[in-house]
Amino acid sequence: MINDILKTIKFPESLNKIKQINPKAIPLNLTARLKCFQCGLYKRGILCPPYVWKTYPQFETFKSTRKFINNYKSALIFIWKNDGSKSWKIIKSDLSHIQLKKKKGMQLKGTEAGQSREITRMMKKIQTTFKKKGYENAFSFIPGHCDLCAFKCPNRDNPPCKKNGLPSMESIGIDVYRLLEQLNIEYEYPVINELTNVTMLLT
């Protein structure tokens, strides 16, 4: 059923693979959430720590987060990779104003910003598709802060989110690096040759 639904969705070429795992195998680690302290959006993004629980109370504690995740039967892990040469748009011509070519290090920052924004919208679409197909409680997680409302969150000073925004995996304490290692997915940190984004859908 899940694979049949995925086949109905068009993905950009930056999608590398999709892995299906047992939600109970998803690693939680306090350090993952503490890393958010170093981000400029800490205490600014309402779907980032420490405010994410005001929109999604199920993520207030590690215990409640673990319980929420474990209530699902399956977790789809989406691996997105880009060395700067791949389109993060489904319609490649939408990026005709950008020269898609291999980049290195800090040059990949532009790719990261554009790809993360598009992946966020893609995960929202995937979540909606699964809900329509009978997975009423499907829940998506995105890479980094939510920007479904473009560059300025209209509720930044007035949580909770009123636009059905999505949290990142790290914001609820998921150790993404450990998850990648469990799945034998290669990644670079710091990024030199290839950017790796990770998202998730609970079903």
Contacts in CASP RR format, 6 or more apart in sequence:
PFRMAT RR
TARGET T0000
AUTHOR 0000-0000-0000
METHOD contacts of the structure
MODEL  1
MINDILKTIKFPESLNKIKQINPKAIPLNLTARLKCFQCGLYKRGILCPP
YVWKTYPQFETFKSTRKFINNYKSALIFIWKNDGSKSWKIIKSDLSHIQL
KKKKGMQLKGTEAGQSREITRMMKKIQTTFKKKGYENAFSFIPGHCDLCA
FKCPNRDNPPCKKNGLPSMESIGIDVYRLLEQLNIEYEYPVINELTNVTM
LLT
1 133 0 8 1.000
2 20 0 8 1.000
2 74 0 8 1.000
2 76 0 8 1.000
2 203 0 8 1.000
5 129 0 8 1.000
5 130 0 8 1.000
5 133 0 8 1.000
6 18 0 8 1.000
6 76 0 8 1.000
8 129 0 8 1.000
9 125 0 8 1.000
9 126 0 8 1.000
9 129 0 8 1.000
10 90 0 8 1.000
11 90 0 8 1.000
11 122 0 8 1.000
12 86 0 8 1.000
12 87 0 8 1.000
12 88 0 8 1.000
12 89 0 8 1.000
12 90 0 8 1.000
12 92 0 8 1.000
12 118 0 8 1.000
12 122 0 8 1.000
13 86 0 8 1.000
13 87 0 8 1.000
13 92 0 8 1.000
14 80 0 8 1.000
14 81 0 8 1.000
14 82 0 8 1.000
14 86 0 8 1.000
14 87 0 8 1.000
14 88 0 8 1.000
14 115 0 8 1.000
15 78 0 8 1.000
15 79 0 8 1.000
15 80 0 8 1.000
16 79 0 8 1.000
16 80 0 8 1.000
16 81 0 8 1.000
17 79 0 8 1.000
17 185 0 8 1.000
18 76 0 8 1.000
18 77 0 8 1.000
18 78 0 8 1.000
18 79 0 8 1.000
19 76 0 8 1.000
19 77 0 8 1.000
19 79 0 8 1.000
19 183 0 8 1.000
19 185 0 8 1.000
20 74 0 8 1.000
20 75 0 8 1.000
20 76 0 8 1.000
20 77 0 8 1.000
21 74 0 8 1.000
21 75 0 8 1.000
21 77 0 8 1.000
21 183 0 8 1.000
22 74 0 8 1.000
22 75 0 8 1.000
23 69 0 8 1.000
23 70 0 8 1.000
23 71 0 8 1.000
23 72 0 8 1.000
23 73 0 8 1.000
23 74 0 8 1.000
23 75 0 8 1.000
23 202 0 8 1.000
24 69 0 8 1.000
24 70 0 8 1.000
25 75 0 8 1.000
25 182 0 8 1.000
26 69 0 8 1.000
26 75 0 8 1.000
26 174 0 8 1.000
26 179 0 8 1.000
26 200 0 8 1.000
27 174 0 8 1.000
27 175 0 8 1.000
27 178 0 8 1.000
27 179 0 8 1.000
27 182 0 8 1.000
28 62 0 8 1.000
28 65 0 8 1.000
28 66 0 8 1.000
28 69 0 8 1.000
28 173 0 8 1.000
28 174 0 8 1.000
28 175 0 8 1.000
29 173 0 8 1.000
29 174 0 8 1.000
29 175 0 8 1.000
29 178 0 8 1.000
30 62 0 8 1.000
30 173 0 8 1.000
31 175 0 8 1.000
32 169 0 8 1.000
32 170 0 8 1.000
32 173 0 8 1.000
32 174 0 8 1.000
32 175 0 8 1.000
32 176 0 8 1.000
33 49 0 8 1.000
33 170 0 8 1.000
33 171 0 8 1.000
33 172 0 8 1.000
33 173 0 8 1.000
35 170 0 8 1.000
36 42 0 8 1.000
36 48 0 8 1.000
36 49 0 8 1.000
36 170 0 8 1.000
36 171 0 8 1.000
37 49 0 8 1.000
39 48 0 8 1.000
39 145 0 8 1.000
41 48 0 8 1.000
41 145 0 8 1.000
42 48 0 8 1.000
42 49 0 8 1.000
42 50 0 8 1.000
43 50 0 8 1.000
43 51 0 8 1.000
44 156 0 8 1.000
45 51 0 8 1.000
45 145 0 8 1.000
45 146 0 8 1.000
45 153 0 8 1.000
45 156 0 8 1.000
46 52 0 8 1.000
46 54 0 8 1.000
46 55 0 8 1.000
46 153 0 8 1.000
46 155 0 8 1.000
46 156 0 8 1.000
46 159 0 8 1.000
46 160 0 8 1.000
46 161 0 8 1.000
47 55 0 8 1.000
47 56 0 8 1.000
47 145 0 8 1.000
47 146 0 8 1.000
47 161 0 8 1.000
47 165 0 8 1.000
47 166 0 8 1.000
47 167 0 8 1.000
47 168 0 8 1.000
47 171 0 8 1.000
48 144 0 8 1.000
48 145 0 8 1.000
48 167 0 8 1.000
48 168 0 8 1.000
48 171 0 8 1.000
49 171 0 8 1.000
51 159 0 8 1.000
52 59 0 8 1.000
52 167 0 8 1.000
52 171 0 8 1.000
52 172 0 8 1.000
53 59 0 8 1.000
53 60 0 8 1.000
54 159 0 8 1.000
54 160 0 8 1.000
55 159 0 8 1.000
55 160 0 8 1.000
55 161 0 8 1.000
55 165 0 8 1.000
55 167 0 8 1.000
56 167 0 8 1.000
56 172 0 8 1.000
57 64 0 8 1.000
58 64 0 8 1.000
58 65 0 8 1.000
58 67 0 8 1.000
58 68 0 8 1.000
59 65 0 8 1.000
59 68 0 8 1.000
59 167 0 8 1.000
59 171 0 8 1.000
59 172 0 8 1.000
62 173 0 8 1.000
65 172 0 8 1.000
65 173 0 8 1.000
69 75 0 8 1.000
69 202 0 8 1.000
72 137 0 8 1.000
72 139 0 8 1.000
72 202 0 8 1.000
72 203 0 8 1.000
73 203 0 8 1.000
74 202 0 8 1.000
74 203 0 8 1.000
75 200 0 8 1.000
75 201 0 8 1.000
75 202 0 8 1.000
75 203 0 8 1.000
76 200 0 8 1.000
76 201 0 8 1.000
76 202 0 8 1.000
76 203 0 8 1.000
77 179 0 8 1.000
77 183 0 8 1.000
77 198 0 8 1.000
77 199 0 8 1.000
77 200 0 8 1.000
78 119 0 8 1.000
78 123 0 8 1.000
78 198 0 8 1.000
78 199 0 8 1.000
78 200 0 8 1.000
78 201 0 8 1.000
79 183 0 8 1.000
79 185 0 8 1.000
79 196 0 8 1.000
79 197 0 8 1.000
79 198 0 8 1.000
80 88 0 8 1.000
80 115 0 8 1.000
80 119 0 8 1.000
80 143 0 8 1.000
80 196 0 8 1.000
80 197 0 8 1.000
80 198 0 8 1.000
80 199 0 8 1.000
81 194 0 8 1.000
81 195 0 8 1.000
81 196 0 8 1.000
81 197 0 8 1.000
82 88 0 8 1.000
82 108 0 8 1.000
82 111 0 8 1.000
82 115 0 8 1.000
82 194 0 8 1.000
82 195 0 8 1.000
82 197 0 8 1.000
83 102 0 8 1.000
83 103 0 8 1.000
83 108 0 8 1.000
83 193 0 8 1.000
83 194 0 8 1.000
83 195 0 8 1.000
84 100 0 8 1.000
84 101 0 8 1.000
84 102 0 8 1.000
84 103 0 8 1.000
84 108 0 8 1.000
84 111 0 8 1.000
84 195 0 8 1.000
85 100 0 8 1.000
85 101 0 8 1.000
85 102 0 8 1.000
86 100 0 8 1.000
87 94 0 8 1.000
87 95 0 8 1.000
87 100 0 8 1.000
88 95 0 8 1.000
88 111 0 8 1.000
88 114 0 8 1.000
88 115 0 8 1.000
88 118 0 8 1.000
88 119 0 8 1.000
89 95 0 8 1.000
89 118 0 8 1.000
102 193 0 8 1.000
103 111 0 8 1.000
104 192 0 8 1.000
104 193 0 8 1.000
105 190 0 8 1.000
105 191 0 8 1.000
105 192 0 8 1.000
105 193 0 8 1.000
108 191 0 8 1.000
108 195 0 8 1.000
111 195 0 8 1.000
112 191 0 8 1.000
112 195 0 8 1.000
112 197 0 8 1.000
115 195 0 8 1.000
115 197 0 8 1.000
116 142 0 8 1.000
116 143 0 8 1.000
116 144 0 8 1.000
116 147 0 8 1.000
116 197 0 8 1.000
117 147 0 8 1.000
119 142 0 8 1.000
119 143 0 8 1.000
119 197 0 8 1.000
119 199 0 8 1.000
120 142 0 8 1.000
120 143 0 8 1.000
120 146 0 8 1.000
120 147 0 8 1.000
120 148 0 8 1.000
120 166 0 8 1.000
121 148 0 8 1.000
123 140 0 8 1.000
123 141 0 8 1.000
123 142 0 8 1.000
123 166 0 8 1.000
123 199 0 8 1.000
123 201 0 8 1.000
124 140 0 8 1.000
124 148 0 8 1.000
124 164 0 8 1.000
124 165 0 8 1.000
124 166 0 8 1.000
126 140 0 8 1.000
126 201 0 8 1.000
127 138 0 8 1.000
127 139 0 8 1.000
127 140 0 8 1.000
127 166 0 8 1.000
127 201 0 8 1.000
130 138 0 8 1.000
130 201 0 8 1.000
130 203 0 8 1.000
131 138 0 8 1.000
135 203 0 8 1.000
137 202 0 8 1.000
138 201 0 8 1.000
138 202 0 8 1.000
138 203 0 8 1.000
139 201 0 8 1.000
139 202 0 8 1.000
140 166 0 8 1.000
140 199 0 8 1.000
140 200 0 8 1.000
140 201 0 8 1.000
140 202 0 8 1.000
141 166 0 8 1.000
141 167 0 8 1.000
141 168 0 8 1.000
141 169 0 8 1.000
141 172 0 8 1.000
141 174 0 8 1.000
141 199 0 8 1.000
141 200 0 8 1.000
141 201 0 8 1.000
141 202 0 8 1.000
142 166 0 8 1.000
142 167 0 8 1.000
142 168 0 8 1.000
142 199 0 8 1.000
143 168 0 8 1.000
143 169 0 8 1.000
143 197 0 8 1.000
143 198 0 8 1.000
143 199 0 8 1.000
144 168 0 8 1.000
144 170 0 8 1.000
144 171 0 8 1.000
145 168 0 8 1.000
146 153 0 8 1.000
146 161 0 8 1.000
146 165 0 8 1.000
146 166 0 8 1.000
146 167 0 8 1.000
146 168 0 8 1.000
147 153 0 8 1.000
148 163 0 8 1.000
148 164 0 8 1.000
148 165 0 8 1.000
148 166 0 8 1.000
149 163 0 8 1.000
153 161 0 8 1.000
154 162 0 8 1.000
154 163 0 8 1.000
155 161 0 8 1.000
155 162 0 8 1.000
155 163 0 8 1.000
169 176 0 8 1.000
169 179 0 8 1.000
169 198 0 8 1.000
169 199 0 8 1.000
169 200 0 8 1.000
170 176 0 8 1.000
174 200 0 8 1.000
176 198 0 8 1.000
177 187 0 8 1.000
177 189 0 8 1.000
179 198 0 8 1.000
180 186 0 8 1.000
180 187 0 8 1.000
180 196 0 8 1.000
180 198 0 8 1.000
185 196 0 8 1.000
187 196 0 8 1.000
188 194 0 8 1.000
188 196 0 8 1.000
END
